[in-house]
Amino acid sequence: MYYANNKSEYLSKKCNSGSKSGNLGLNSGNLVQLQLIWLKNSHIIKNMKITINTDSQYTDTEIVINCPRLSDDIEKMLCTLRMYDLKLTGHKEGKQYIIEAKNIMYIESLEKHCFLYTINGIFESSLKLYELEEKLSVFSFLRASKNCLFNINHIQSIEPDLDRRLILTMKKDIKIVVSRQYAAGIKQILEDFNG
């Protein structure tokens, strides 16, 4: 559940997404404080307070997290926040494009070229696969095989395949085969991710 505490107004809007559900209190004033109780598979984050302070004098957005210790849940939040700001460049038909990392479904290396498969199309990257892996590994990108990285946020389903491999179905019904070398590690990471 989400609660908004404010002197004069309390507006409530139903909010359902993933494993979180409840009421999101919204306010049109300058300061909104939210208290969060997040139920996640018998795991509870109690009394997470979110303060949103809007004022036209601010030129930048700043996020401050105060916590007793850096937990896995906080690490996941940080990865999600960082991903919204990470951008890469890709080439297509002689033009260079700026691509947001969150829109990349997977990356494939073919004949010494790396291709970024996004929601909006396919772009070629000037970086090598290992360089992209270094940049993106903290942003929910995992290796599926020696020539492929994928974004776990775009997985729609996972099924076992022959010889201990996995088949990932991504958005747009794209299938990615995870080699057995990476399958066990990915299963564990995905269990922890949902965890």
PyMOL CGO cylinders between C-alpha atoms (Angstrom):
from pymol import cmd
from pymol.cgo import CYLINDER

trace = [
    CYLINDER, 0.00, 0.00, 0.00, 1.07, 3.53, -0.65, 0.3, 1, 1, 1, 1, 1, 1,
    CYLINDER, 1.07, 3.53, -0.65, -0.03, 6.35, 1.65, 0.3, 1, 1, 1, 1, 1, 1,
    CYLINDER, -0.03, 6.35, 1.65, 0.28, 10.09, 1.12, 0.3, 1, 1, 1, 1, 1, 1,
    CYLINDER, 0.28, 10.09, 1.12, 0.58, 12.33, 4.17, 0.3, 1, 1, 1, 1, 1, 1,
    CYLINDER, 0.58, 12.33, 4.17, -0.18, 15.97, 3.55, 0.3, 1, 1, 1, 1, 1, 1,
    CYLINDER, -0.18, 15.97, 3.55, -1.71, 18.81, 5.54, 0.3, 1, 1, 1, 1, 1, 1,
    CYLINDER, -1.71, 18.81, 5.54, -4.56, 19.64, 3.20, 0.3, 1, 1, 1, 1, 1, 1,
    CYLINDER, -4.56, 19.64, 3.20, -5.09, 17.06, 0.49, 0.3, 1, 1, 1, 1, 1, 1,
    CYLINDER, -5.09, 17.06, 0.49, -5.14, 13.32, 0.13, 0.3, 1, 1, 1, 1, 1, 1,
    CYLINDER, -5.14, 13.32, 0.13, -5.98, 11.95, -3.27, 0.3, 1, 1, 1, 1, 1, 1,
    CYLINDER, -5.98, 11.95, -3.27, -5.93, 8.26, -3.92, 0.3, 1, 1, 1, 1, 1, 1,
    CYLINDER, -5.93, 8.26, -3.92, -5.40, 6.44, -7.18, 0.3, 1, 1, 1, 1, 1, 1,
    CYLINDER, -5.40, 6.44, -7.18, -5.33, 2.66, -7.65, 0.3, 1, 1, 1, 1, 1, 1,
    CYLINDER, -5.33, 2.66, -7.65, -1.90, 1.42, -8.65, 0.3, 1, 1, 1, 1, 1, 1,
    CYLINDER, -1.90, 1.42, -8.65, -1.20, -2.15, -9.81, 0.3, 1, 1, 1, 1, 1, 1,
    CYLINDER, -1.20, -2.15, -9.81, 2.14, -3.18, -11.27, 0.3, 1, 1, 1, 1, 1, 1,
    CYLINDER, 2.14, -3.18, -11.27, 3.91, -6.52, -10.95, 0.3, 1, 1, 1, 1, 1, 1,
    CYLINDER, 3.91, -6.52, -10.95, 4.11, -7.76, -7.38, 0.3, 1, 1, 1, 1, 1, 1,
    CYLINDER, 4.11, -7.76, -7.38, 3.27, -4.35, -5.95, 0.3, 1, 1, 1, 1, 1, 1,
    CYLINDER, 3.27, -4.35, -5.95, -0.29, -3.16, -5.53, 0.3, 1, 1, 1, 1, 1, 1,
    CYLINDER, -0.29, -3.16, -5.53, -2.08, -0.67, -3.41, 0.3, 1, 1, 1, 1, 1, 1,
    CYLINDER, -2.08, -0.67, -3.41, -3.11, 2.96, -3.34, 0.3, 1, 1, 1, 1, 1, 1,
    CYLINDER, -3.11, 2.96, -3.34, -0.87, 5.74, -4.56, 0.3, 1, 1, 1, 1, 1, 1,
    CYLINDER, -0.87, 5.74, -4.56, -1.53, 9.03, -2.85, 0.3, 1, 1, 1, 1, 1, 1,
    CYLINDER, -1.53, 9.03, -2.85, -0.99, 11.98, -5.16, 0.3, 1, 1, 1, 1, 1, 1,
    CYLINDER, -0.99, 11.98, -5.16, -1.00, 15.68, -4.38, 0.3, 1, 1, 1, 1, 1, 1,
    CYLINDER, -1.00, 15.68, -4.38, -0.87, 18.75, -6.56, 0.3, 1, 1, 1, 1, 1, 1,
    CYLINDER, -0.87, 18.75, -6.56, 1.07, 20.75, -3.94, 0.3, 1, 1, 1, 1, 1, 1,
    CYLINDER, 1.07, 20.75, -3.94, 4.80, 21.32, -3.72, 0.3, 1, 1, 1, 1, 1, 1,
    CYLINDER, 4.80, 21.32, -3.72, 5.64, 18.54, -1.24, 0.3, 1, 1, 1, 1, 1, 1,
    CYLINDER, 5.64, 18.54, -1.24, 4.36, 15.00, -1.24, 0.3, 1, 1, 1, 1, 1, 1,
    CYLINDER, 4.36, 15.00, -1.24, 5.46, 12.39, 1.26, 0.3, 1, 1, 1, 1, 1, 1,
    CYLINDER, 5.46, 12.39, 1.26, 4.64, 8.76, 0.65, 0.3, 1, 1, 1, 1, 1, 1,
    CYLINDER, 4.64, 8.76, 0.65, 5.00, 5.85, 2.99, 0.3, 1, 1, 1, 1, 1, 1,
    CYLINDER, 5.00, 5.85, 2.99, 5.46, 2.49, 1.31, 0.3, 1, 1, 1, 1, 1, 1,
    CYLINDER, 5.46, 2.49, 1.31, 4.70, -0.97, 2.54, 0.3, 1, 1, 1, 1, 1, 1,
    CYLINDER, 4.70, -0.97, 2.54, 5.73, -3.34, -0.23, 0.3, 1, 1, 1, 1, 1, 1,
    CYLINDER, 5.73, -3.34, -0.23, 4.64, -6.99, 0.03, 0.3, 1, 1, 1, 1, 1, 1,
    CYLINDER, 4.64, -6.99, 0.03, 6.85, -9.17, -2.11, 0.3, 1, 1, 1, 1, 1, 1,
    CYLINDER, 6.85, -9.17, -2.11, 6.65, -12.95, -1.66, 0.3, 1, 1, 1, 1, 1, 1,
    CYLINDER, 6.65, -12.95, -1.66, 6.46, -12.74, 2.14, 0.3, 1, 1, 1, 1, 1, 1,
    CYLINDER, 6.46, -12.74, 2.14, 9.22, -10.09, 2.13, 0.3, 1, 1, 1, 1, 1, 1,
    CYLINDER, 9.22, -10.09, 2.13, 8.17, -6.73, 3.47, 0.3, 1, 1, 1, 1, 1, 1,
    CYLINDER, 8.17, -6.73, 3.47, 9.90, -3.39, 3.18, 0.3, 1, 1, 1, 1, 1, 1,
    CYLINDER, 9.90, -3.39, 3.18, 8.25, -1.42, 5.95, 0.3, 1, 1, 1, 1, 1, 1,
    CYLINDER, 8.25, -1.42, 5.95, 7.83, 2.31, 6.04, 0.3, 1, 1, 1, 1, 1, 1,
    CYLINDER, 7.83, 2.31, 6.04, 9.89, 3.31, 3.05, 0.3, 1, 1, 1, 1, 1, 1,
    CYLINDER, 9.89, 3.31, 3.05, 9.29, 7.03, 2.83, 0.3, 1, 1, 1, 1, 1, 1,
    CYLINDER, 9.29, 7.03, 2.83, 9.34, 8.72, -0.55, 0.3, 1, 1, 1, 1, 1, 1,
    CYLINDER, 9.34, 8.72, -0.55, 9.47, 12.50, -0.56, 0.3, 1, 1, 1, 1, 1, 1,
    CYLINDER, 9.47, 12.50, -0.56, 8.86, 14.37, -3.81, 0.3, 1, 1, 1, 1, 1, 1,
    CYLINDER, 8.86, 14.37, -3.81, 9.65, 18.06, -3.58, 0.3, 1, 1, 1, 1, 1, 1,
    CYLINDER, 9.65, 18.06, -3.58, 8.74, 20.10, -6.69, 0.3, 1, 1, 1, 1, 1, 1,
    CYLINDER, 8.74, 20.10, -6.69, 9.87, 23.66, -7.08, 0.3, 1, 1, 1, 1, 1, 1,
    CYLINDER, 9.87, 23.66, -7.08, 10.67, 25.72, -10.19, 0.3, 1, 1, 1, 1, 1, 1,
    CYLINDER, 10.67, 25.72, -10.19, 13.95, 26.90, -8.60, 0.3, 1, 1, 1, 1, 1, 1,
    CYLINDER, 13.95, 26.90, -8.60, 15.45, 23.41, -9.05, 0.3, 1, 1, 1, 1, 1, 1,
    CYLINDER, 15.45, 23.41, -9.05, 17.40, 22.98, -12.27, 0.3, 1, 1, 1, 1, 1, 1,
    CYLINDER, 17.40, 22.98, -12.27, 18.34, 19.30, -11.74, 0.3, 1, 1, 1, 1, 1, 1,
    CYLINDER, 18.34, 19.30, -11.74, 16.61, 16.25, -10.37, 0.3, 1, 1, 1, 1, 1, 1,
    CYLINDER, 16.61, 16.25, -10.37, 18.33, 14.69, -7.36, 0.3, 1, 1, 1, 1, 1, 1,
    CYLINDER, 18.33, 14.69, -7.36, 17.50, 11.38, -5.69, 0.3, 1, 1, 1, 1, 1, 1,
    CYLINDER, 17.50, 11.38, -5.69, 18.76, 10.75, -2.15, 0.3, 1, 1, 1, 1, 1, 1,
    CYLINDER, 18.76, 10.75, -2.15, 18.38, 7.36, -0.47, 0.3, 1, 1, 1, 1, 1, 1,
    CYLINDER, 18.38, 7.36, -0.47, 18.80, 7.15, 3.30, 0.3, 1, 1, 1, 1, 1, 1,
    CYLINDER, 18.80, 7.15, 3.30, 18.91, 3.60, 4.63, 0.3, 1, 1, 1, 1, 1, 1,
    CYLINDER, 18.91, 3.60, 4.63, 20.38, 1.58, 7.52, 0.3, 1, 1, 1, 1, 1, 1,
    CYLINDER, 20.38, 1.58, 7.52, 22.19, -0.73, 5.04, 0.3, 1, 1, 1, 1, 1, 1,
    CYLINDER, 22.19, -0.73, 5.04, 22.40, -1.36, 1.30, 0.3, 1, 1, 1, 1, 1, 1,
    CYLINDER, 22.40, -1.36, 1.30, 20.00, -4.29, 0.74, 0.3, 1, 1, 1, 1, 1, 1,
    CYLINDER, 20.00, -4.29, 0.74, 19.29, -6.28, -2.42, 0.3, 1, 1, 1, 1, 1, 1,
    CYLINDER, 19.29, -6.28, -2.42, 16.01, -4.41, -2.86, 0.3, 1, 1, 1, 1, 1, 1,
    CYLINDER, 16.01, -4.41, -2.86, 17.78, -1.06, -2.75, 0.3, 1, 1, 1, 1, 1, 1,
    CYLINDER, 17.78, -1.06, -2.75, 20.39, -2.33, -5.24, 0.3, 1, 1, 1, 1, 1, 1,
    CYLINDER, 20.39, -2.33, -5.24, 17.54, -3.28, -7.61, 0.3, 1, 1, 1, 1, 1, 1,
    CYLINDER, 17.54, -3.28, -7.61, 16.01, 0.17, -7.26, 0.3, 1, 1, 1, 1, 1, 1,
    CYLINDER, 16.01, 0.17, -7.26, 19.38, 1.79, -7.99, 0.3, 1, 1, 1, 1, 1, 1,
    CYLINDER, 19.38, 1.79, -7.99, 19.86, -0.36, -11.11, 0.3, 1, 1, 1, 1, 1, 1,
    CYLINDER, 19.86, -0.36, -11.11, 16.43, 0.64, -12.36, 0.3, 1, 1, 1, 1, 1, 1,
    CYLINDER, 16.43, 0.64, -12.36, 17.09, 4.32, -11.72, 0.3, 1, 1, 1, 1, 1, 1,
    CYLINDER, 17.09, 4.32, -11.72, 20.51, 4.22, -13.41, 0.3, 1, 1, 1, 1, 1, 1,
    CYLINDER, 20.51, 4.22, -13.41, 19.11, 2.47, -16.44, 0.3, 1, 1, 1, 1, 1, 1,
    CYLINDER, 19.11, 2.47, -16.44, 16.74, 5.34, -17.19, 0.3, 1, 1, 1, 1, 1, 1,
    CYLINDER, 16.74, 5.34, -17.19, 19.72, 7.63, -17.63, 0.3, 1, 1, 1, 1, 1, 1,
    CYLINDER, 19.72, 7.63, -17.63, 22.06, 5.32, -19.58, 0.3, 1, 1, 1, 1, 1, 1,
    CYLINDER, 22.06, 5.32, -19.58, 22.24, 5.92, -23.30, 0.3, 1, 1, 1, 1, 1, 1,
    CYLINDER, 22.24, 5.92, -23.30, 24.27, 4.29, -26.07, 0.3, 1, 1, 1, 1, 1, 1,
    CYLINDER, 24.27, 4.29, -26.07, 24.81, 5.24, -29.67, 0.3, 1, 1, 1, 1, 1, 1,
    CYLINDER, 24.81, 5.24, -29.67, 23.91, 3.08, -32.61, 0.3, 1, 1, 1, 1, 1, 1,
    CYLINDER, 23.91, 3.08, -32.61, 24.16, 3.42, -36.38, 0.3, 1, 1, 1, 1, 1, 1,
    CYLINDER, 24.16, 3.42, -36.38, 21.49, 2.68, -38.95, 0.3, 1, 1, 1, 1, 1, 1,
    CYLINDER, 21.49, 2.68, -38.95, 21.42, 3.62, -42.65, 0.3, 1, 1, 1, 1, 1, 1,
    CYLINDER, 21.42, 3.62, -42.65, 24.27, 6.11, -42.32, 0.3, 1, 1, 1, 1, 1, 1,
    CYLINDER, 24.27, 6.11, -42.32, 22.75, 7.95, -39.35, 0.3, 1, 1, 1, 1, 1, 1,
    CYLINDER, 22.75, 7.95, -39.35, 23.78, 7.88, -35.70, 0.3, 1, 1, 1, 1, 1, 1,
    CYLINDER, 23.78, 7.88, -35.70, 21.05, 7.44, -33.06, 0.3, 1, 1, 1, 1, 1, 1,
    CYLINDER, 21.05, 7.44, -33.06, 20.97, 7.80, -29.29, 0.3, 1, 1, 1, 1, 1, 1,
    CYLINDER, 20.97, 7.80, -29.29, 19.43, 4.70, -27.74, 0.3, 1, 1, 1, 1, 1, 1,
    CYLINDER, 19.43, 4.70, -27.74, 18.17, 4.37, -24.19, 0.3, 1, 1, 1, 1, 1, 1,
    CYLINDER, 18.17, 4.37, -24.19, 19.48, 1.18, -22.56, 0.3, 1, 1, 1, 1, 1, 1,
    CYLINDER, 19.48, 1.18, -22.56, 16.06, 0.33, -21.15, 0.3, 1, 1, 1, 1, 1, 1,
    CYLINDER, 16.06, 0.33, -21.15, 14.75, -0.03, -24.74, 0.3, 1, 1, 1, 1, 1, 1,
    CYLINDER, 14.75, -0.03, -24.74, 17.37, -2.61, -25.74, 0.3, 1, 1, 1, 1, 1, 1,
    CYLINDER, 17.37, -2.61, -25.74, 15.91, -6.13, -25.70, 0.3, 1, 1, 1, 1, 1, 1,
    CYLINDER, 15.91, -6.13, -25.70, 19.14, -7.91, -26.60, 0.3, 1, 1, 1, 1, 1, 1,
    CYLINDER, 19.14, -7.91, -26.60, 22.55, -7.45, -28.20, 0.3, 1, 1, 1, 1, 1, 1,
    CYLINDER, 22.55, -7.45, -28.20, 24.12, -9.84, -30.65, 0.3, 1, 1, 1, 1, 1, 1,
    CYLINDER, 24.12, -9.84, -30.65, 27.62, -10.07, -32.05, 0.3, 1, 1, 1, 1, 1, 1,
    CYLINDER, 27.62, -10.07, -32.05, 27.80, -11.36, -35.64, 0.3, 1, 1, 1, 1, 1, 1,
    CYLINDER, 27.80, -11.36, -35.64, 30.96, -11.44, -37.74, 0.3, 1, 1, 1, 1, 1, 1,
    CYLINDER, 30.96, -11.44, -37.74, 32.79, -8.85, -35.58, 0.3, 1, 1, 1, 1, 1, 1,
    CYLINDER, 32.79, -8.85, -35.58, 29.81, -6.45, -35.55, 0.3, 1, 1, 1, 1, 1, 1,
    CYLINDER, 29.81, -6.45, -35.55, 27.49, -5.79, -32.58, 0.3, 1, 1, 1, 1, 1, 1,
    CYLINDER, 27.49, -5.79, -32.58, 23.81, -5.17, -33.14, 0.3, 1, 1, 1, 1, 1, 1,
    CYLINDER, 23.81, -5.17, -33.14, 21.42, -3.61, -30.63, 0.3, 1, 1, 1, 1, 1, 1,
    CYLINDER, 21.42, -3.61, -30.63, 17.92, -5.02, -30.98, 0.3, 1, 1, 1, 1, 1, 1,
    CYLINDER, 17.92, -5.02, -30.98, 15.53, -2.45, -29.56, 0.3, 1, 1, 1, 1, 1, 1,
    CYLINDER, 15.53, -2.45, -29.56, 11.80, -1.90, -29.38, 0.3, 1, 1, 1, 1, 1, 1,
    CYLINDER, 11.80, -1.90, -29.38, 12.20, 0.54, -32.30, 0.3, 1, 1, 1, 1, 1, 1,
    CYLINDER, 12.20, 0.54, -32.30, 14.54, -1.40, -34.59, 0.3, 1, 1, 1, 1, 1, 1,
    CYLINDER, 14.54, -1.40, -34.59, 18.04, -2.78, -35.04, 0.3, 1, 1, 1, 1, 1, 1,
    CYLINDER, 18.04, -2.78, -35.04, 21.13, -0.59, -34.71, 0.3, 1, 1, 1, 1, 1, 1,
    CYLINDER, 21.13, -0.59, -34.71, 24.82, -1.33, -35.09, 0.3, 1, 1, 1, 1, 1, 1,
    CYLINDER, 24.82, -1.33, -35.09, 27.15, -0.42, -32.23, 0.3, 1, 1, 1, 1, 1, 1,
    CYLINDER, 27.15, -0.42, -32.23, 30.78, 0.55, -32.61, 0.3, 1, 1, 1, 1, 1, 1,
    CYLINDER, 30.78, 0.55, -32.61, 31.53, -1.16, -29.27, 0.3, 1, 1, 1, 1, 1, 1,
    CYLINDER, 31.53, -1.16, -29.27, 32.52, -4.79, -28.92, 0.3, 1, 1, 1, 1, 1, 1,
    CYLINDER, 32.52, -4.79, -28.92, 30.25, -7.22, -27.05, 0.3, 1, 1, 1, 1, 1, 1,
    CYLINDER, 30.25, -7.22, -27.05, 32.54, -7.40, -24.00, 0.3, 1, 1, 1, 1, 1, 1,
    CYLINDER, 32.54, -7.40, -24.00, 32.59, -3.57, -23.81, 0.3, 1, 1, 1, 1, 1, 1,
    CYLINDER, 32.59, -3.57, -23.81, 28.80, -3.45, -23.92, 0.3, 1, 1, 1, 1, 1, 1,
    CYLINDER, 28.80, -3.45, -23.92, 28.66, -6.19, -21.28, 0.3, 1, 1, 1, 1, 1, 1,
    CYLINDER, 28.66, -6.19, -21.28, 30.89, -4.14, -18.97, 0.3, 1, 1, 1, 1, 1, 1,
    CYLINDER, 30.89, -4.14, -18.97, 28.65, -1.08, -19.40, 0.3, 1, 1, 1, 1, 1, 1,
    CYLINDER, 28.65, -1.08, -19.40, 25.36, -2.93, -19.07, 0.3, 1, 1, 1, 1, 1, 1,
    CYLINDER, 25.36, -2.93, -19.07, 25.98, -5.78, -16.61, 0.3, 1, 1, 1, 1, 1, 1,
    CYLINDER, 25.98, -5.78, -16.61, 24.78, -3.70, -13.65, 0.3, 1, 1, 1, 1, 1, 1,
    CYLINDER, 24.78, -3.70, -13.65, 21.61, -2.80, -15.57, 0.3, 1, 1, 1, 1, 1, 1,
    CYLINDER, 21.61, -2.80, -15.57, 19.91, -6.21, -15.77, 0.3, 1, 1, 1, 1, 1, 1,
    CYLINDER, 19.91, -6.21, -15.77, 21.76, -7.37, -18.89, 0.3, 1, 1, 1, 1, 1, 1,
    CYLINDER, 21.76, -7.37, -18.89, 23.03, -10.95, -18.80, 0.3, 1, 1, 1, 1, 1, 1,
    CYLINDER, 23.03, -10.95, -18.80, 24.97, -13.13, -21.20, 0.3, 1, 1, 1, 1, 1, 1,
    CYLINDER, 24.97, -13.13, -21.20, 22.93, -15.79, -23.02, 0.3, 1, 1, 1, 1, 1, 1,
    CYLINDER, 22.93, -15.79, -23.02, 25.82, -17.18, -25.08, 0.3, 1, 1, 1, 1, 1, 1,
    CYLINDER, 25.82, -17.18, -25.08, 29.29, -16.20, -26.24, 0.3, 1, 1, 1, 1, 1, 1,
    CYLINDER, 29.29, -16.20, -26.24, 27.73, -13.83, -28.79, 0.3, 1, 1, 1, 1, 1, 1,
    CYLINDER, 27.73, -13.83, -28.79, 24.54, -12.56, -27.08, 0.3, 1, 1, 1, 1, 1, 1,
    CYLINDER, 24.54, -12.56, -27.08, 23.46, -10.36, -24.12, 0.3, 1, 1, 1, 1, 1, 1,
    CYLINDER, 23.46, -10.36, -24.12, 19.83, -9.87, -23.13, 0.3, 1, 1, 1, 1, 1, 1,
    CYLINDER, 19.83, -9.87, -23.13, 17.84, -7.49, -20.95, 0.3, 1, 1, 1, 1, 1, 1,
    CYLINDER, 17.84, -7.49, -20.95, 15.87, -9.41, -18.30, 0.3, 1, 1, 1, 1, 1, 1,
    CYLINDER, 15.87, -9.41, -18.30, 13.27, -6.64, -18.22, 0.3, 1, 1, 1, 1, 1, 1,
    CYLINDER, 13.27, -6.64, -18.22, 12.07, -7.67, -21.69, 0.3, 1, 1, 1, 1, 1, 1,
    CYLINDER, 12.07, -7.67, -21.69, 11.57, -11.38, -20.94, 0.3, 1, 1, 1, 1, 1, 1,
    CYLINDER, 11.57, -11.38, -20.94, 7.99, -12.59, -21.36, 0.3, 1, 1, 1, 1, 1, 1,
    CYLINDER, 7.99, -12.59, -21.36, 8.55, -16.30, -20.73, 0.3, 1, 1, 1, 1, 1, 1,
    CYLINDER, 8.55, -16.30, -20.73, 11.25, -18.88, -20.06, 0.3, 1, 1, 1, 1, 1, 1,
    CYLINDER, 11.25, -18.88, -20.06, 11.14, -22.54, -21.00, 0.3, 1, 1, 1, 1, 1, 1,
    CYLINDER, 11.14, -22.54, -21.00, 13.64, -25.38, -20.67, 0.3, 1, 1, 1, 1, 1, 1,
    CYLINDER, 13.64, -25.38, -20.67, 15.15, -26.75, -23.86, 0.3, 1, 1, 1, 1, 1, 1,
    CYLINDER, 15.15, -26.75, -23.86, 17.15, -29.84, -24.73, 0.3, 1, 1, 1, 1, 1, 1,
    CYLINDER, 17.15, -29.84, -24.73, 20.61, -30.33, -23.28, 0.3, 1, 1, 1, 1, 1, 1,
    CYLINDER, 20.61, -30.33, -23.28, 19.99, -28.04, -20.25, 0.3, 1, 1, 1, 1, 1, 1,
    CYLINDER, 19.99, -28.04, -20.25, 19.53, -24.91, -22.36, 0.3, 1, 1, 1, 1, 1, 1,
    CYLINDER, 19.53, -24.91, -22.36, 16.80, -22.29, -21.93, 0.3, 1, 1, 1, 1, 1, 1,
    CYLINDER, 16.80, -22.29, -21.93, 14.60, -20.55, -24.46, 0.3, 1, 1, 1, 1, 1, 1,
    CYLINDER, 14.60, -20.55, -24.46, 13.68, -16.99, -23.60, 0.3, 1, 1, 1, 1, 1, 1,
    CYLINDER, 13.68, -16.99, -23.60, 10.72, -15.39, -25.30, 0.3, 1, 1, 1, 1, 1, 1,
    CYLINDER, 10.72, -15.39, -25.30, 11.21, -11.65, -25.44, 0.3, 1, 1, 1, 1, 1, 1,
    CYLINDER, 11.21, -11.65, -25.44, 8.81, -8.88, -26.39, 0.3, 1, 1, 1, 1, 1, 1,
    CYLINDER, 8.81, -8.88, -26.39, 7.76, -8.99, -30.06, 0.3, 1, 1, 1, 1, 1, 1,
    CYLINDER, 7.76, -8.99, -30.06, 7.86, -12.82, -29.72, 0.3, 1, 1, 1, 1, 1, 1,
    CYLINDER, 7.86, -12.82, -29.72, 11.64, -12.95, -30.24, 0.3, 1, 1, 1, 1, 1, 1,
    CYLINDER, 11.64, -12.95, -30.24, 13.26, -16.20, -29.09, 0.3, 1, 1, 1, 1, 1, 1,
    CYLINDER, 13.26, -16.20, -29.09, 16.74, -16.28, -27.55, 0.3, 1, 1, 1, 1, 1, 1,
    CYLINDER, 16.74, -16.28, -27.55, 18.51, -19.54, -26.75, 0.3, 1, 1, 1, 1, 1, 1,
    CYLINDER, 18.51, -19.54, -26.75, 20.59, -19.51, -23.58, 0.3, 1, 1, 1, 1, 1, 1,
    CYLINDER, 20.59, -19.51, -23.58, 23.48, -21.95, -23.88, 0.3, 1, 1, 1, 1, 1, 1,
    CYLINDER, 23.48, -21.95, -23.88, 23.88, -24.55, -21.14, 0.3, 1, 1, 1, 1, 1, 1,
    CYLINDER, 23.88, -24.55, -21.14, 27.11, -22.81, -20.08, 0.3, 1, 1, 1, 1, 1, 1,
    CYLINDER, 27.11, -22.81, -20.08, 25.03, -19.80, -18.90, 0.3, 1, 1, 1, 1, 1, 1,
    CYLINDER, 25.03, -19.80, -18.90, 21.62, -21.43, -18.22, 0.3, 1, 1, 1, 1, 1, 1,
    CYLINDER, 21.62, -21.43, -18.22, 22.17, -22.51, -14.58, 0.3, 1, 1, 1, 1, 1, 1,
    CYLINDER, 22.17, -22.51, -14.58, 23.58, -19.12, -13.60, 0.3, 1, 1, 1, 1, 1, 1,
    CYLINDER, 23.58, -19.12, -13.60, 20.73, -17.30, -15.34, 0.3, 1, 1, 1, 1, 1, 1,
    CYLINDER, 20.73, -17.30, -15.34, 18.12, -19.48, -13.62, 0.3, 1, 1, 1, 1, 1, 1,
    CYLINDER, 18.12, -19.48, -13.62, 19.62, -18.55, -10.26, 0.3, 1, 1, 1, 1, 1, 1,
    CYLINDER, 19.62, -18.55, -10.26, 19.85, -14.84, -11.11, 0.3, 1, 1, 1, 1, 1, 1,
    CYLINDER, 19.85, -14.84, -11.11, 16.23, -14.78, -12.31, 0.3, 1, 1, 1, 1, 1, 1,
    CYLINDER, 16.23, -14.78, -12.31, 15.08, -16.55, -9.13, 0.3, 1, 1, 1, 1, 1, 1,
    CYLINDER, 15.08, -16.55, -9.13, 16.96, -13.96, -7.05, 0.3, 1, 1, 1, 1, 1, 1,
    CYLINDER, 16.96, -13.96, -7.05, 15.58, -11.16, -9.24, 0.3, 1, 1, 1, 1, 1, 1,
    CYLINDER, 15.58, -11.16, -9.24, 12.03, -12.30, -8.57, 0.3, 1, 1, 1, 1, 1, 1,
    CYLINDER, 12.03, -12.30, -8.57, 12.90, -13.14, -5.08, 0.3, 1, 1, 1, 1, 1, 1,
]
cmd.load_cgo(trace, "trace")
